[in-house]
Amino acid sequence: LGMSQDARPWTSRPGVELRGLAKTPRVLDVLDCCFEHARQQSPLLPIPELIRGLYCNPSQAVDRLPVSRTPSTFSSSLSQYSFEKDCLLSSEAGLLCAGWGRRMMPLEVFTEAELSSLCGDCFSVPILAQVLTAFFLNHYGVWWK
């Protein structure tokens, strides 16, 4: 990326609060590298347009450049930072992305760890159900004979 080790193009910007994030040096480096990568990809875009819909996974290593324009599939261990909203997306936000409505279950009775686990499961269970359905509906299966 051609950045100096001391460069903080995102985390040193005025008004950036990094809500919900552990502000460890590694996490700050990941955010700054992801932001700089996005800025180098679109150098003419103003910052508000550049960060619109820009996400980063601060739990990944810097060399993987975990930055994208679409949020990753939620899992029980995923953490996603939204540059646009300047915050770590919560498990409740993940459930909303998965199509769960706010009135479908009382979210306040769950801890954040339980919501995170539920969020990860709600993405994997439909996929597993689809694979199993395709397997059992296979007309060459021995169970149909």
C-alpha positions in Angstrom: 0.0 0.0 0.0 3.0 2.3 0.4 2.0 3.5 3.8 4.4 4.4 6.6 4.0 2.4 9.8 2.8 5.5 11.6 0.2 6.4 9.0 -3.4 6.5 10.4 -5.5 7.6 7.5 -8.8 6.5 9.0 -8.4 6.1 12.8 -6.9 9.6 13.2 -9.6 11.4 11.3 -11.6 13.9 13.4 -14.9 12.5 14.5 -14.0 8.8 14.0 -15.1 7.0 17.2 -14.7 3.3 16.3 -17.8 2.5 18.4 -17.9 -1.1 19.7 -14.3 -1.9 18.7 -11.4 -2.9 20.9 -8.9 -0.2 20.0 -5.8 -2.4 19.9 -2.9 -1.6 17.6 -3.7 -4.6 15.4 -7.3 -3.6 14.9 -6.3 0.0 14.2 -3.8 -1.2 11.6 -6.4 -3.4 9.9 -8.9 -0.5 9.7 -6.3 2.0 8.4 -4.9 -0.5 5.8 -8.4 -1.3 4.6 -9.4 2.4 4.3 -6.1 3.2 2.5 -6.7 0.3 0.1 -10.2 1.6 -0.7 -8.9 5.1 -1.1 -6.2 4.0 -3.5 -8.8 2.1 -5.6 -10.9 5.2 -5.9 -8.7 8.2 -5.3 -11.1 10.8 -6.8 -14.1 9.9 -4.6 -14.8 12.2 -1.7 -14.5 10.5 1.6 -18.3 10.3 2.4 -18.9 8.6 -1.0 -15.8 6.3 -0.5 -17.0 5.0 2.8 -20.6 4.5 1.8 -21.2 0.7 2.0 -17.6 0.0 3.0 -17.1 -2.9 5.5 -14.0 -4.4 7.1 -13.5 -7.5 9.2 -11.1 -6.4 11.9 -10.6 -9.9 13.2 -8.7 -10.9 10.0 -5.0 -10.3 9.3 -3.9 -7.1 7.5 -2.3 -9.0 4.7 -5.7 -10.5 3.8 -7.1 -7.0 3.2 -10.5 -7.9 4.7 -12.4 -5.0 3.1 -15.5 -5.2 0.8 -18.5 -3.3 -0.4 -20.9 -6.0 0.9 -21.0 -7.3 4.4 -19.7 -10.8 4.9 -22.0 -13.7 5.8 -22.4 -13.5 9.5 -21.1 -16.3 11.7 -20.8 -16.7 15.4 -17.2 -15.4 15.4 -17.4 -12.7 12.7 -16.9 -9.0 13.5 -17.8 -6.4 10.9 -17.0 -2.8 11.0 -19.0 -0.3 8.9 -16.9 2.7 7.9 -20.1 4.5 6.9 -21.7 4.1 10.4 -18.4 4.1 12.2 -19.3 1.2 14.4 -19.0 -2.6 14.8 -22.1 -4.2 13.5 -24.0 -6.0 16.3 -25.4 -9.5 16.2 -28.8 -7.9 16.3 -27.9 -6.2 13.0 -26.8 -9.6 11.6 -30.2 -11.1 12.5 -32.0 -8.2 10.8 -29.8 -8.8 7.7 -30.9 -12.4 7.8 -34.5 -11.3 7.6 -35.5 -11.6 11.3 -37.9 -8.9 12.2 -37.6 -6.9 15.5 -40.8 -8.4 16.7 -40.1 -12.1 15.8 -38.3 -12.7 19.2 -37.5 -10.8 22.3 -33.9 -9.9 21.6 -33.4 -8.3 25.0 -33.5 -11.7 26.8 -30.4 -12.8 25.0 -26.8 -11.9 25.9 -24.5 -10.7 23.1 -22.8 -14.1 23.0 -26.1 -15.9 22.6 -27.2 -13.5 19.9 -23.9 -14.0 18.1 -24.3 -17.8 18.2 -27.9 -17.5 17.0 -26.8 -15.1 14.2 -24.2 -17.6 13.0 -26.7 -20.5 13.2 -29.4 -18.6 11.4 -27.2 -18.4 8.3 -25.9 -21.9 8.4 -29.2 -23.8 9.1 -31.0 -22.8 5.9 -27.9 -23.7 3.8 -27.7 -27.1 5.5 -31.5 -27.7 5.1 -31.2 -26.9 1.4 -28.3 -29.3 0.9 -30.0 -32.1 2.8 -33.3 -31.5 0.8 -31.4 -31.7 -2.5 -29.7 -34.9 -1.3 -32.9 -36.7 -0.1 -34.9 -35.6 -3.2 -32.3 -37.2 -5.5 -34.3 -39.7 -7.6 -31.3 -42.0 -7.8 -31.3 -42.5 -4.0 -31.5 -46.0 -2.7 -34.4 -45.0 -0.4 -36.7 -44.5 -3.4 -36.2 -48.2 -4.6 
